[in-house]
């Protein structure tokens, strides 16, 4: 899978996660399929550029909470996407935390079965 294909894959998986979240949570609204795809695109862009900066800035909170603050960072990213994308709406921090959990679980599921292999096994026979 090339870089462009992997990027498109991540955008679609994020869009699927947001769509499933809209189905599960009543405080998440998606007006159209196009809004869902744009939200997946913006979420992917935010995960690449904004999330590392937020994690770096809040590193002492991550250490103090033993990494649980990462859920709050994900929720902030979801709320930023909600404010930037017309037609995608998330109401409240707790709902955003739930959405981030659902999106993370769906990303994990797709990465396990369809993602790039993280481990390469090589067997040498002598």
KEVOMI-546338 format. One record per atom (N, C-alpha, C): residue number from 1; residue in three letters; atom name; x, y, z. Coordinates in steps of 0.1 Angstrom, whole numbers. Layout:
residues N
- num:residu:atome:X:Y:Z
- NUM:Ala:CA:X:Y:Z
...
END
This chain:
residues 126
- num:residu:atome:X:Y:Z
- 1:Unk:N:9:-12:0
- 1:Unk:CA:0:0:0
- 1:Unk:C:9:12:0
- 2:Unk:N:7:21:-10
- 2:Unk:CA:15:33:-11
- 2:Unk:C:11:44:-1
- 3:Unk:N:19:55:-1
- 3:Unk:CA:16:65:9
- 3:Unk:C:2:72:6
- 4:Unk:N:-1:74:-7
- 4:Unk:CA:-14:80:-10
- 4:Unk:C:-25:71:-6
- 5:Unk:N:-24:58:-10
- 5:Unk:CA:-34:48:-6
- 5:Unk:C:-36:47:9
- 6:Unk:N:-25:48:16
- 6:Unk:CA:-26:47:31
- 6:Unk:C:-33:59:37
- 7:Unk:N:-30:71:31
- 7:Unk:CA:-36:83:36
- 7:Unk:C:-51:83:33
- 8:Unk:N:-55:78:21
- 8:Unk:CA:-69:77:18
- 8:Unk:C:-76:67:27
- 9:Unk:N:-69:56:29
- 9:Unk:CA:-74:46:38
- 9:Unk:C:-77:51:52
- 10:Unk:N:-68:59:58
- 10:Unk:CA:-69:65:71
- 10:Unk:C:-81:75:71
- 11:Unk:N:-83:83:60
- 11:Unk:CA:-94:92:60
- 11:Unk:C:-107:85:60
- 12:Unk:N:-108:74:52
- 12:Unk:CA:-120:66:52
- 12:Unk:C:-123:59:65
- 13:Unk:N:-113:54:71
- 13:Unk:CA:-115:47:84
- 13:Unk:C:-119:57:95
- 14:Unk:N:-113:69:95
- 14:Unk:CA:-118:79:104
- 14:Unk:C:-132:83:101
- 15:Unk:N:-136:84:88
- 15:Unk:CA:-150:88:85
- 15:Unk:C:-159:76:89
- 16:Unk:N:-155:64:88
- 16:Unk:CA:-164:53:93
- 16:Unk:C:-165:54:108
- 17:Unk:N:-154:57:115
- 17:Unk:CA:-155:58:129
- 17:Unk:C:-164:69:134
- 18:Unk:N:-164:80:127
- 18:Unk:CA:-173:92:130
- 18:Unk:C:-187:88:127
- 19:Unk:N:-189:81:116
- 19:Unk:CA:-203:77:112
- 19:Unk:C:-209:67:122
- 20:Unk:N:-201:58:127
- 20:Unk:CA:-205:48:137
- 20:Unk:C:-208:56:150
- 21:Unk:N:-200:66:153
- 21:Unk:CA:-202:74:165
- 21:Unk:C:-215:82:164
- 22:Unk:N:-218:87:152
- 22:Unk:CA:-231:94:150
- 22:Unk:C:-243:84:152
- 23:Unk:N:-241:72:148
- 23:Unk:CA:-252:62:150
- 23:Unk:C:-253:58:165
- 24:Unk:N:-242:58:173
- 24:Unk:CA:-243:53:187
- 24:Unk:C:-247:65:196
- 25:Unk:N:-242:77:194
- 25:Unk:CA:-244:88:203
- 25:Unk:C:-255:97:197
- 26:Unk:N:-265:101:206
- 26:Unk:CA:-275:110:201
- 26:Unk:C:-271:124:200
- 27:Unk:N:-259:128:207
- 27:Unk:CA:-254:141:207
- 27:Unk:C:-244:144:196
- 28:Unk:N:-244:135:186
- 28:Unk:CA:-235:136:174
- 28:Unk:C:-244:136:162
- 29:Unk:N:-242:146:154
- 29:Unk:CA:-250:148:142
- 29:Unk:C:-242:149:129
- 30:Unk:N:-245:142:119
- 30:Unk:CA:-239:143:106
- 30:Unk:C:-250:145:96
- 31:Unk:N:-249:156:89
- 31:Unk:CA:-259:160:79
- 31:Unk:C:-259:153:66
- 32:Unk:N:-247:149:62
- 32:Unk:CA:-246:143:48
- 32:Unk:C:-233:134:48
- 33:Unk:N:-233:126:38
- 33:Unk:CA:-221:117:36
- 33:Unk:C:-209:126:32
- 34:Unk:N:-211:137:25
- 34:Unk:CA:-200:146:22
- 34:Unk:C:-194:152:34
- 35:Unk:N:-203:156:43
- 35:Unk:CA:-198:162:56
- 35:Unk:C:-190:152:64
- 36:Unk:N:-195:139:63
- 36:Unk:CA:-187:128:70
- 36:Unk:C:-174:126:64
- 37:Unk:N:-172:126:51
- 37:Unk:CA:-159:125:45
- 37:Unk:C:-150:137:48
- 38:Unk:N:-156:149:48
- 38:Unk:CA:-148:161:51
- 38:Unk:C:-143:160:66
- 39:Unk:N:-152:156:74
- 39:Unk:CA:-148:154:89
- 39:Unk:C:-137:144:90
- 40:Unk:N:-138:133:83
- 40:Unk:CA:-127:123:83
- 40:Unk:C:-114:129:78
- 41:Unk:N:-115:137:67
- 41:Unk:CA:-103:144:62
- 41:Unk:C:-97:154:72
- 42:Unk:N:-105:162:78
- 42:Unk:CA:-101:172:88
- 42:Unk:C:-95:165:100
- 43:Unk:N:-102:154:105
- 43:Unk:CA:-97:146:116
- 43:Unk:C:-83:140:113
- 44:Unk:N:-81:135:101
- 44:Unk:CA:-68:130:97
- 44:Unk:C:-57:141:97
- 45:Unk:N:-61:152:92
- 45:Unk:CA:-51:164:92
- 45:Unk:C:-48:168:106
- 46:Unk:N:-58:169:115
- 46:Unk:CA:-56:173:129
- 46:Unk:C:-47:163:136
- 47:Unk:N:-49:150:133
- 47:Unk:CA:-41:140:140
- 47:Unk:C:-27:141:136
- 48:Unk:N:-24:145:124
- 48:Unk:CA:-10:146:119
- 48:Unk:C:-3:159:124
- 49:Unk:N:-10:170:124
- 49:Unk:CA:-4:183:127
- 49:Unk:C:-6:189:141
- 50:Unk:N:-19:188:145
- 50:Unk:CA:-22:195:158
- 50:Unk:C:-20:186:170
- 51:Unk:N:-24:173:169
- 51:Unk:CA:-23:164:181
- 51:Unk:C:-9:163:186
- 52:Unk:N:2:162:178
- 52:Unk:CA:15:161:184
- 52:Unk:C:19:173:192
- 53:Unk:N:14:185:187
- 53:Unk:CA:17:197:194
- 53:Unk:C:10:198:208
- 54:Unk:N:-3:194:208
- 54:Unk:CA:-10:194:220
- 54:Unk:C:-5:184:230
- 55:Unk:N:0:172:225
- 55:Unk:CA:6:162:234
- 55:Unk:C:19:167:240
- 56:Unk:N:27:174:232
- 56:Unk:CA:39:180:237
- 56:Unk:C:37:191:247
- 57:Unk:N:27:199:245
- 57:Unk:CA:24:210:254
- 57:Unk:C:19:205:267
- 58:Unk:N:11:194:267
- 58:Unk:CA:5:189:279
- 58:Unk:C:12:176:284
- 59:Unk:N:24:175:281
- 59:Unk:CA:32:163:285
- 59:Unk:C:32:161:301
- 60:Unk:N:34:172:309
- 60:Unk:CA:33:170:323
- 60:Unk:C:20:164:328
- 61:Unk:N:9:168:321
- 61:Unk:CA:-4:162:325
- 61:Unk:C:-5:148:321
- 62:Unk:N:1:144:310
- 62:Unk:CA:1:130:306
- 62:Unk:C:9:121:316
- 63:Unk:N:20:127:321
- 63:Unk:CA:28:119:331
- 63:Unk:C:20:118:344
- 64:Unk:N:14:129:348
- 64:Unk:CA:7:130:361
- 64:Unk:C:-5:121:361
- 65:Unk:N:-12:120:350
- 65:Unk:CA:-25:112:349
- 65:Unk:C:-22:98:343
- 66:Unk:N:-9:94:341
- 66:Unk:CA:-5:81:336
- 66:Unk:C:-11:79:322
- 67:Unk:N:-12:89:314
- 67:Unk:CA:-16:88:300
- 67:Unk:C:-31:89:298
- 68:Unk:N:-39:91:308
- 68:Unk:CA:-53:92:307
- 68:Unk:C:-57:105:300
- 69:Unk:N:-48:115:302
- 69:Unk:CA:-51:128:296
- 69:Unk:C:-52:128:280
- 70:Unk:N:-46:117:275
- 70:Unk:CA:-47:115:260
- 70:Unk:C:-61:114:255
- 71:Unk:N:-70:109:263
- 71:Unk:CA:-84:109:259
- 71:Unk:C:-90:123:258
- 72:Unk:N:-86:132:267
- 72:Unk:CA:-90:146:266
- 72:Unk:C:-85:152:254
- 73:Unk:N:-72:149:251
- 73:Unk:CA:-66:155:238
- 73:Unk:C:-74:150:226
- 74:Unk:N:-77:138:226
- 74:Unk:CA:-85:132:214
- 74:Unk:C:-99:139:214
- 75:Unk:N:-105:142:226
- 75:Unk:CA:-118:148:226
- 75:Unk:C:-117:163:221
- 76:Unk:N:-106:169:225
- 76:Unk:CA:-104:183:220
- 76:Unk:C:-103:183:205
- 77:Unk:N:-96:174:199
- 77:Unk:CA:-94:173:185
- 77:Unk:C:-108:171:178
- 78:Unk:N:-116:162:184
- 78:Unk:CA:-129:159:179
- 78:Unk:C:-138:172:179
- 79:Unk:N:-137:180:190
- 79:Unk:CA:-144:192:191
- 79:Unk:C:-139:203:182
- 80:Unk:N:-126:203:179
- 80:Unk:CA:-121:212:169
- 80:Unk:C:-126:208:155
- 81:Unk:N:-127:195:152
- 81:Unk:CA:-132:191:139
- 81:Unk:C:-147:195:138
- 82:Unk:N:-154:193:149
- 82:Unk:CA:-168:197:149
- 82:Unk:C:-170:212:147
- 83:Unk:N:-161:220:152
- 83:Unk:CA:-163:234:150
- 83:Unk:C:-158:239:136
- 84:Unk:N:-150:231:129
- 84:Unk:CA:-145:235:116
- 84:Unk:C:-153:229:105
- 85:Unk:N:-160:218:106
- 85:Unk:CA:-167:212:95
- 85:Unk:C:-182:215:96
- 86:Unk:N:-187:221:86
- 86:Unk:CA:-202:224:85
- 86:Unk:C:-209:211:82
- 87:Unk:N:-219:207:91
- 87:Unk:CA:-226:195:89
- 87:Unk:C:-222:184:98
- 88:Unk:N:-212:186:106
- 88:Unk:CA:-207:176:116
- 88:Unk:C:-208:183:129
- 89:Unk:N:-215:177:139
- 89:Unk:CA:-217:184:152
- 89:Unk:C:-216:174:163
- 90:Unk:N:-208:178:173
- 90:Unk:CA:-206:170:186
- 90:Unk:C:-210:180:197
- 91:Unk:N:-218:175:206
- 91:Unk:CA:-222:184:217
- 91:Unk:C:-216:179:230
- 92:Unk:N:-206:186:235
- 92:Unk:CA:-201:183:248
- 92:Unk:C:-188:175:249
- 93:Unk:N:-180:177:259
- 93:Unk:CA:-167:171:261
- 93:Unk:C:-169:156:263
- 94:Unk:N:-179:152:271
- 94:Unk:CA:-180:137:274
- 94:Unk:C:-185:130:262
- 95:Unk:N:-193:136:254
- 95:Unk:CA:-197:130:241
- 95:Unk:C:-184:129:232
- 96:Unk:N:-176:139:232
- 96:Unk:CA:-164:139:223
- 96:Unk:C:-154:128:228
- 97:Unk:N:-154:126:241
- 97:Unk:CA:-145:115:246
- 97:Unk:C:-150:102:242
- 98:Unk:N:-164:100:242
- 98:Unk:CA:-170:88:237
- 98:Unk:C:-167:86:222
- 99:Unk:N:-168:96:214
- 99:Unk:CA:-166:96:200
- 99:Unk:C:-151:92:198
- 100:Unk:N:-142:98:205
- 100:Unk:CA:-128:95:203
- 100:Unk:C:-125:80:207
- 101:Unk:N:-132:75:217
- 101:Unk:CA:-130:61:220
- 101:Unk:C:-135:52:209
- 102:Unk:N:-147:55:203
- 102:Unk:CA:-152:47:192
- 102:Unk:C:-143:48:180
- 103:Unk:N:-139:60:176
- 103:Unk:CA:-130:61:165
- 103:Unk:C:-117:54:167
- 104:Unk:N:-111:54:179
- 104:Unk:CA:-99:47:182
- 104:Unk:C:-101:32:181
- 105:Unk:N:-112:27:186
- 105:Unk:CA:-114:12:185
- 105:Unk:C:-116:8:170
- 106:Unk:N:-123:16:163
- 106:Unk:CA:-125:13:148
- 106:Unk:C:-112:14:141
- 107:Unk:N:-104:24:144
- 107:Unk:CA:-90:25:138
- 107:Unk:C:-82:13:142
- 108:Unk:N:-82:8:154
- 108:Unk:CA:-75:-3:159
- 108:Unk:C:-79:-16:151
- 109:Unk:N:-93:-18:150
- 109:Unk:CA:-98:-29:143
- 109:Unk:C:-93:-30:128
- 110:Unk:N:-95:-18:121
- 110:Unk:CA:-91:-18:107
- 110:Unk:C:-76:-20:106
- 111:Unk:N:-68:-14:115
- 111:Unk:CA:-53:-15:114
- 111:Unk:C:-49:-30:116
- 112:Unk:N:-56:-37:125
- 112:Unk:CA:-52:-51:128
- 112:Unk:C:-54:-59:115
- 113:Unk:N:-66:-57:109
- 113:Unk:CA:-70:-66:98
- 113:Unk:C:-65:-61:84
- 114:Unk:N:-64:-48:82
- 114:Unk:CA:-62:-42:69
- 114:Unk:C:-50:-33:68
- 115:Unk:N:-44:-29:79
- 115:Unk:CA:-34:-19:79
- 115:Unk:C:-20:-24:74
- 116:Unk:N:-11:-15:75
- 116:Unk:CA:3:-19:71
- 116:Unk:C:8:-28:82
- 117:Unk:N:15:-39:78
- 117:Unk:CA:21:-47:88
- 117:Unk:C:32:-40:96
- 118:Unk:N:31:-41:109
- 118:Unk:CA:41:-34:117
- 118:Unk:C:53:-43:120
- 119:Unk:N:52:-56:119
- 119:Unk:CA:62:-65:123
- 119:Unk:C:65:-74:110
- 120:Unk:N:78:-75:107
- 120:Unk:CA:82:-84:96
- 120:Unk:C:90:-95:102
- 121:Unk:N:86:-107:98
- 121:Unk:CA:93:-119:104
- 121:Unk:C:101:-125:93
- 122:Unk:N:114:-127:96
- 122:Unk:CA:123:-133:87
- 122:Unk:C:129:-145:93
- 123:Unk:N:129:-156:86
- 123:Unk:CA:134:-169:91
- 123:Unk:C:146:-172:82
- 124:Unk:N:157:-173:89
- 124:Unk:CA:170:-177:82
- 124:Unk:C:172:-192:85
- 125:Unk:N:175:-200:75
- 125:Unk:CA:178:-214:77
- 125:Unk:C:193:-216:73
- 126:Unk:N:200:-223:82
- 126:Unk:CA:214:-225:80
- 126:Unk:C:217:-239:75
END
